[in-house]
Amino acid sequence: MRSETMLHMAPDHPAFAGHFPGAPIVPGVVLLDAAVHAALELLRSDQASERDPAGACLCSIGSAKFLSPVGPGETLTVCVDGTPAGSVRFEISCGTRKVASGTLVLSPRRD
């Protein structure tokens, strides 16, 4: 199963204020957050899933590579693909430029 979403990095996004003054770029944690949200939406849309994406799912980063900086005003495409093993591959791009990629491991919360 595959999902794709768009994310516009508004020039006034609060992350730009301290990252970095004079040469702002999107912090990697903001990109990872977008990938996690897209992965949870993918789970939400999967009718066969027994996970509760609203809170009963834990996420860990299997791998992450940051390939190109993202500046103010850029629009990103976040693509996520579920794998048979239960992980999610993500790729974030800006047009044809690949920005970040990696895998997320989603598992049911065990209280």
HELIX and SHEET records of a PDB file:
HELIX    1   1 PRO A   14  GLY A   18  5                                   5    
HELIX    2   2 GLY A   28  SER A   45  1                                  18    
SHEET    1   A 5 ARG A   2  HIS A   8  0                                        
SHEET    2   A 5 THR A  75  GLY A  82 -1                                        
SHEET    3   A 5 SER A  87  CYS A  94 -1                                        
SHEET    4   A 5 ARG A  97  PRO A 108 -1                                        
SHEET    5   A 5 CYS A  57  PHE A  66 -1                                        
END                                                                             
